[in-house]
Amino acid sequence: MIFKVFKTMVSLGNKRYTRLWPLVVLLTLVVILIWRNLQQARTLTLPRISRKNFGKFLFLNDNETSSSGLSSTEDYPRDQLPEELPFLQPLIETRERSPRTLELQKLVNCRNRPLRFQRLQHGEYWLLQNLVIGSESQFMGCAESITYTTNGDYTFFDNLEMVAERWQAPISFAIHAPGYDLNSTLDAIQYVKNCLPGSHYINDYVTFHVYFSNLHMPVYVPLNEADVLNWPYKCMEENGTLATPPYTQVPREAMYKVKANLTYPINVGRNIARQASNTHFIFACDIELYPSVGFVEQFLDMVARNNSVLALDPKQPRRVYPLPVFEIEAGQHVPENKAELLDLYRNGLAQLFHAKVCPTCHKVPQQQLWMNRAPSVRDELKLFSMTLRRDKFRSWEPFYISDNTEPLFDERVTWEGQSNKRIQNFAMCLLGFEYHVLHPAFLVHSPGIKKQPSRKSGRLKYAKAMTKFIKSKIEPEYRILYGNTTGCTT
């Protein structure tokens, strides 16, 4: 408009208009400067995203997202970023990937996706998925690593530092926190993230999910990650000593879960942790089980060296990759490699997990040959033996690496009722899964030998009723759903 007026004045050639030219030019410059400033202001209002603060952006609460004109992150599909935020995609795609990672991603045909906070309903449970996200795990490529998926409540946090330090890869941790147990859970999260020698491993790799029944709602629930990270904590006492971990200070009988007479929904936690993973390979494991050092890199290197270890042809039986599990005497150093494990074993300080409780539950095929085989000088991981979960291995409850496509855990079964892993393995038997045991990697339970539970144990009353329910209800259902393969049992 201004330029049109200017052109008209020039054509008139009138001295009266000519005197106005400097004013028109000045006005034009002012308009241009205002326009440029508006563009800069618009750019500045967009969130500045980096790997360091990307998580904070994804945790905007409802008021913050509304005021910035952005949609709620809770409405985004699992594998998509919102259309309003196209500038986020390059951050995910430009993360430096190794040749091995790129090769494996093409091999397994997986898709990268960032972890993001969501409020979800999981049956009767409210779930705060990815409430606090590990900084390295957030943008982890789907074929770049393996996620250790686990579960517990705040009383299990004493295992987290050991697991994170040895795993050094994504950990998906689902925490049951009904009622006021959520406050103790927040105390525990802040302590392990800020006060331990290995806190940096937890900050890098552990992603916390919190869930609770809608019948046992907490009074206070954090709205986002910032609320959790602003929760007060104390690392040091006034005398300069390390403060006692808060998760060791609350007597078990004082827990909300115990006072409300709740059972522990272990399979709910297992499924939550699995479903929140953003890597192709997962390791569904109990948090008290510590892996041998370097396992993640060993497994990915094995697959990269020899793709045939995977069942890539849809016509092949599906595969999982178990690790032998051991337990050691209390007070012993947790072995980092097979040589250290054998040293404990030969001195009677280590044994097969649950050897005195359920000898067949964790015995791998050719167990003695596994023990006798010398570890590789190059510490290479290899397939050792293969079996199906039937016949003499019909009671096997292995912990294994998978591609996260095996059946979910049955959530009708609780920790108190026992047999919580057998049902899933029963389904896998019906589907014909192959179990390829690995060597020389292994798991070690938190120090202390498991003993046969007392006849007065509170779990026994649950176990008897659960066994009856499994046999009369769950097993017939699974034979209809997965097939009636002979030789399989719960």
Secondary structure, 3 states (H helix, E strand, C coil): CHHHHHHHHHHHCCHHHHCCHHHHHHHHHHHHHHHHHHHHHHHHHCCCCCCCCHHHHHCCCHHHHHHCCCCCHHHCCCCCCCCCCHHHHHHHHCCCCCHHHHHHHHHHCCCCCCCCCEEEEECCEEEEEEEECCCCCCCCCCCCCEEEEEEECHHHHHHHHHHHHHHCCCEEEEEECCCCHHHHHHHHHHHHHHCCCCHHHHHHHEEEEEEEECCCCCCCCCCCHHHHHCCCCCCECCCCCECCCHHHCCCHHHCHHHHCCCCCCHHHHHHHHHHCCCCCEEEECCCCEEECCCHHHHHHHHHHHCHHHCCCCCCCCCEEEEECEEEECCCCCCCCCHHHHHHHHHCCCEEECCCCCCCCCCCCCCHHHHHHCCCCCCCCCEEEEEECCCHHHCCCCCEEEECCCCCCCCCCCCCCCCCCCHHHHHHHHHCCCEEEEEECCCEEECCCCCCCCCCCCCHHHHHHHHHHHHHHHHHHHHHHHHCCCCCCCC
